[in-house]
Amino acid sequence: MGTAVIFLTLLLTEASARIGMWNPSAFPHQPDRVMNPPFLRKMWKRIGVVSSAAVIFSPAFWPAAEAKDWAVTAYGAVQAHSLLHEMFYDPDFDSSYKFVAVALNRKIGSMGEHLDFEGEAQVVKHFGGQHHLEFNGLLIARWNRFPWDRHLDTSLAVGEGLSLATETPEIEALRHEKTSAFLNYLLIEVSLGLPDLPSWSLVWRIHHRSGVFGLFHGVHGASNAMGAGVSYHF
């Protein structure tokens, strides 16, 4: 249950920013509705950093592991000059910017029979137009029940966490006046597997770094990528 509360807190932080609640200019005629003086920005960011890091990296928060609670995922992706919502219907890919990623994932909680919570750590190697490394840590909520699961085992996941690049990504510097090596991280994943091969699944992922409308270092926007790969569950 604690994992669920922390995950919802992180999503609320990002969702609030995305609908303008964190931007004083969002309500120019109603200054009393401004919800984010600078100290509140810092408070929410610190809550996200501390709580996500504690759950992901401290075994004290994890229940005992069972079969298939761990997974290793490897995937490749191409970055795009598109906003996050455009990635779903009109991605503008730039093949000059690619990366490969390896992720270690563990189930750390559940809510009911069909909603799981996971912690994940990623290592990303960029190549092409940029050559830095990227390290991501996140909490994931995964819905794992669909009517067709007996034919094609399907899950839908959303992850929220933190991203640290070893240098400022070139594609972000080209598209935005201000960016940072340390930003928010958002993951969207669809996983597909055969019931007869429960240890393996194919994954499709959207990989998103952003400043959450100024919440991180005053950064507005950053970068998006789409990719696919394979997961092994053990």
Buried (B, 14 or more C-beta within 10 A) or exposed (E): EEBBEBBBBBBBBBEBBBEBBBBEEBBEEEEEEBBBEEEEBEEBBEBBBEBBEEBBEEEEBBEEEEEEBBBEBEBEBBBBBBBBEEBEEEBEBBEEBBBBBBBEBBBBBBEEEEBBBBBBBBEBEBEBBBEBEBBBBBBBBBEBEBEEEEEEBBBBBBBBBBBBBEEEBBBBBBEBEBBBBBBBBBBBBBBEBEEEEEEEBBBBBBBBBBBBBBBBEEBBBBBBBBBEBEBEBE
